[in-house]
Amino acid sequence: MVRSNKEYRFAIVGSGPAGFYCGKQILKNTKNVRVDIFDRNPHPFGLVRTGVAPDHPEMKKIEKDYQEILRDTERCRFFGNVWVGTNNGIPIEKLRELYSGVVLAYGATSERKLGLPNEESLRGVFSSRQMANWYNGSLDDILDPEQDLDLQNLKDMAIIGNGNVAMDISRVLLKNPKLLQPFDAPTPVIEQLMKLKLKNLSVIGRRGVIQSAFTIKEIREISRIENVQLYMFREEYDQSRNDQSIEETGAGFSPLSRGWHRRTEFLKETCKFIDSIEQYQDITHSRNDTKNLFLRYLQNPIELLSNQISNRINKVRLQKMVLEGEVGHQRAVPDPQNIQSEIECQLLVKSIGYQSRPIEGVTFNSQTCTIPHQYGCILDKNGQIQPGFYVAGWLKRGPNGIIDATLRDSVETFRIIKHHMECDDLQEKNTTVEEVLKLIPSDQKSVDFIDWQKIDSVEKKRGEEHGKTREKILVKEDMLKIIK
């Protein structure tokens, strides 16, 4: 516990797990210290609200913990619908002048690209963030299901990347939409999913089976969906299991080796193997009710093909890859024989990772898309620490790891904050609401915790009327009307 007679107030930019955990650490372990949490959305909770799949409500229970932090209105204030560090937001230097310290925890809001010529212009090509935003009712990047997704005509789909986000998307699209009804998937989304005619879904990875990025929990959940069959190509499975990969699953190589081995054995037992292109074509063109999930390995997308008239994707060309490198450091490189193939798809989702965006006035590593820091204290352009300026979460370490990793990460950032308080490196501040509101552009309506409670109450009430946990409001202006 940091005991000081001085009054400090910190600004935390971002109300996702990183921001809340950092705020919790500050409030729990200090006296005479207060925090203000800023978010560009009118609602708090970040990816807990807009990134966790609707049929994983257990992952959303953490919201109750965050709500308790906001309820401590004597020490914590919420400023929603407020941008920081953008042309139409609060300049970061102004925020630093008002507070003892500023913690940047705004996460990763953009996506990695495939680097293919037409991925931005073709219809039917989207990022995993856009898909998750759609079925989670996010206020950002809302897709038009009629024009963009064309679900009623969707038979073949491909996802590039095989992490847990790819599995979330696969599960949501493959399961009976009625099973989403009790949760917080928006009713219009469920209605659109009812039209879905998806038959074949390919999840494509550049490396091998053992290097799959999804967990056994995620793939086991998909394997239990009614009328869904999992497939692997026998050749891809066999070539994935080179000597180095087998050693990676051996006891003692890594704390994760046992899990990799269990996942590989589960796939071997659960998936049906495809031995020829003819067999694959028979499966994809069968007229039964089974939905097919193809787990593809050692394949790299090299070209997106389209219908000339509609400019909508209809095929993706793949290049066969092989593994090379030492144990634990294998990478996929093109097969010397330059073997290529094509698969049909009317919808392609890129799920190859998120990226953080730079913020004006803050040093940024464009290679890692993170903010340079030392134990969570942001470095200036000369590599010097800046007491009073901090970073947490994905913006600090990159977009990887689950919520527990973010908690540990926030603890480290708090420790350096604590050190700077104990060393008297921070200025006393007791910033008033009026001082903050003066910095907010007049066209932005700030949302406080009481306002959010009103929005929250309306969503839950509407949800009860539809037999679900909440009915999310999908348009920002409609949220703001509630609090006028």
QUIQUIJO-V59488 format. One record per helix or strand of 3 or more residues. SS is the DSSP state (H for helix, E for strand). FROM is the first residue (numbers start at 1). LEN is the number of residues. Records with the same first field share a line. If there is no record, write none. Layout:
SS: FROM-LEN / FROM-LEN
//
This chain:
E: 8-6 / 33-6 / 76-5 / 101-4 / 125-3 / 156-5 / 200-5 / 228-6 / 272-3 / 291-6 / 299-8 / 312-13 / 331-4 / 340-5 / 347-4 / 377-3 / 385-7
H: 17-12 / 47-4 / 57-4 / 62-10 / 92-7 / 128-9 / 145-5 / 151-3 / 164-11 / 177-4 / 187-7 / 209-3 / 216-8 / 234-7 / 243-6 / 257-14 / 277-8 / 394-4 / 403-20 / 433-7 / 449-17 / 476-7
//
